[in-house]
Amino acid sequence: MKRTIFTGAGVAVITPFDETGINFSELGKIIDNQIENGTDAIVITGTTGEAATMSDEEHKAAIKFTVEHVKKRVPVIAGTGSNDTAYAVSLSQYAESVGADALLLVTPYYNKCTQNGLTAHYTKIADSVNVPIILYDVPSRTGVSIKTETYAKLSKHPRIVGVKEASGDFSAILKLRKACGDDLILYSGNDDQIIPVLSLGGKGVISVLSNVAPKDTHLICQLYFEGKTDAAAKLQIDYCDLIEALFCEVNPIPVKAAMNLMGWNTGKLRMPLSEPEPEHLEKIRTALKNHNLI
């Protein structure tokens, strides 16, 4: 079995912005709060972190700051994916050079490569670094799905160790588990599917919910691994309303609004993302109140 990068809840952390760029002071406070409340890994510069609208300098600075601030308290996983293989290689090598513990690599988007292209893309990046890689399958955003046979090929690479599965397709997830077994560690990419993924041998979740409820997101996983499956499932079900609210508009619009309501200074979303509609903001507010978060 390949080495597990983390077990439990890894937060796909938001990036707070101010008028000058990244608000590193606030980011440090958010990271500390996450670790203090049981989060098992910090995932920086992912979709939730608005990496798509960061400059190259900002992207690198966010990774470097996070590694230095975390100081090995938990693993730091850097989002370094791109639809340009050469750029993904360069950014991945940079993340490794500043001490990232692992990389999260989304499937190439927009140019929508074939399965052979996916294999070549991920193999090229994995051959260029010496840190473990987590694949990220999210076809609703990228237009590309990683097929079972491609997972099987990629899982043989010593540095491709896991996958964040956000397809929501449990038949496909079942097939990937059958094809790869312990050669590919499974993480849920959807907060409403943590328990089902754990039941198929998953090791945790890379979570948006953790931004606002780190302790209980961690606890969902902990209870499950302790064999308290009924309690874990109950907690998952209890958070259904908040999870729904956090995805009432495209991520990370709702979660940044939620964090602002909770007193964090996340700053403005970067265009083309916009502030949530008034009815959606009220839905987010109500869900936070239901869980005593505001």
Disulfide bonds with the S-S distance in Angstrom:
none
